[in-house]
Amino acid sequence: MHTTREDGERPTIVLVHGAWADGSSWEGVIRPLQQAGYHVIAVQNPLTSFADDVATTQRVIDAQPGPVVVVAHSYGGAVITAAAGRPNVRALVYIAGFAPDAREPFQALLSRFGDSDVIAALVPDAAGALYIDTTKFHEVFCADLPAEQANVLAATQKPLAGSIFGASIDTPAWKTIPSWYLVTQEDRVIKPELQRFMTQRMGARASEIRSSHVAYISHPTEVARLVEEVAGGVMETAAT
């Protein structure tokens, strides 16, 4: 049986943010998981290149002393698909996340069911980093949040390197690691049809929620509950 820290049972929860966000955006999920006794760490990916994000996430996973459940949102799903094939990873949880197949560029996957609404809202800076137009951020990214909260998220958004859209991976972690997927039914960044397609292709255990793209912010209790269920299953499996 694998062990983790003092309690010898609970896996560490590693949270991976997506584009236009950072690790602090998981606050609403972190609190209930910590209250339930889990050790939680939120990766702070630079979003400067796909390789940088994968390397950063792998370092965090590898630093954990026992079994790990890796949870990712949006672009973070692509990151864990490349980064999470590590010996200590027991489960993957995708929250409206990209789950690309081998050698499948992210741009091609994003456009599989027609262009995402977010594409028309993107604004590049002089270095090619992509922001979401702040006047469209609430509508496209997080329509089920209060306007005041959405405005803060728009003001603090972390840009994504444009080159990332052309990236692809070699060996998807979901092909060998049990996976769960939460579909966000009112998503305008990753269409629900695309999410369901990826879920089916992965053979992931699926659930759905009436939410915008940011279910982990607008419905943190439900997301934390899903993560707890997955982690609990990992503990039960380890005990048998």
Secondary structure as UniProt FT lines:
FT   TURN            5..7
FT   STRAND          12..16
FT   TURN            19..20
FT   HELIX           23..26
FT   HELIX           27..35
FT   TURN            36..37
FT   STRAND          40..43
FT   HELIX           50..62
FT   STRAND          68..73
FT   HELIX           75..83
FT   TURN            87..88
FT   STRAND          89..95
FT   HELIX           106..110
FT   TURN            111..113
FT   HELIX           117..121
FT   STRAND          122..124
FT   TURN            126..127
FT   STRAND          129..132
FT   TURN            134..136
FT   HELIX           137..141
FT   TURN            143..144
FT   HELIX           147..156
FT   STRAND          160..161
FT   HELIX           162..166
FT   HELIX           173..175
FT   STRAND          179..184
FT   TURN            185..186
FT   HELIX           192..202
FT   STRAND          205..209
FT   HELIX           215..218
FT   HELIX           220..239
//
